Amino acid sequence: MNIRLKLLLVALVAFLAYLLVMFALWMPLQLQQARNDFVRNQNMILAAMESDLVRHLLAHDYAAI
């Protein structure tokens, strides 16, 4: 095995280890955080619209919803 192949192999193994960490540990955490942020934002939007929704529902004005 020549030195170039050995050095390339080390870099390849390090890159594969980095990819393993990214896909196995970091990505699920990021997806869960994005999902939580989405749900929180949707709840904030619904809370802001709540008074208008209730008013239109009580007035049976379903077209305005």
C-alpha positions in Angstrom: 0.0 0.0 0.0 1.5 3.3 -1.0 1.4 6.5 1.2 -1.2 8.2 -1.1 -3.7 5.4 -0.6 -3.2 5.3 3.1 -3.7 9.1 3.4 -6.8 8.9 1.2 -8.2 6.0 3.3 -7.8 8.0 6.5 -9.6 10.9 5.0 -12.4 8.7 3.7 -12.9 7.0 7.0 -13.0 10.4 8.8 -15.6 11.6 6.3 -17.7 8.5 6.7 -17.6 8.9 10.5 -18.7 12.5 10.1 -21.6 11.4 7.9 -22.6 8.8 10.4 -22.8 11.3 13.1 -24.7 13.7 11.0 -27.3 11.3 9.8 -27.6 9.1 13.0 -27.5 11.8 15.7 -27.8 15.3 14.5 -30.5 15.0 11.8 -33.2 13.4 14.0 -32.7 16.1 16.6 -33.0 18.8 13.9 -36.1 17.2 12.5 -37.7 17.1 15.9 -36.8 20.7 16.6 -38.2 21.8 13.3 -41.4 19.9 13.9 -41.8 21.4 17.4 -41.2 24.9 15.9 -43.8 24.3 13.3 -46.4 23.2 15.8 -45.6 26.2 18.1 -45.9 28.6 15.2 -49.2 27.1 14.1 -50.5 27.4 17.7 -49.5 31.0 17.8 -51.3 31.7 14.5 -54.4 30.0 15.7 -54.3 31.9 19.0 -54.1 35.2 17.1 -57.0 34.2 14.9 -59.1 32.8 17.7 -61.3 35.8 18.4 -62.2 36.3 14.7 -62.9 32.6 14.3 -65.2 32.6 17.3 -67.0 35.7 16.2 -67.6 34.3 12.7 -68.7 30.9 14.1 -71.2 32.4 16.5 -72.6 34.6 13.7 -72.9 31.5 11.4 -70.8 33.3 8.9 -68.9 30.3 7.5 -67.9 32.0 4.3 -65.8 34.4 6.2 -63.8 31.6 7.8 
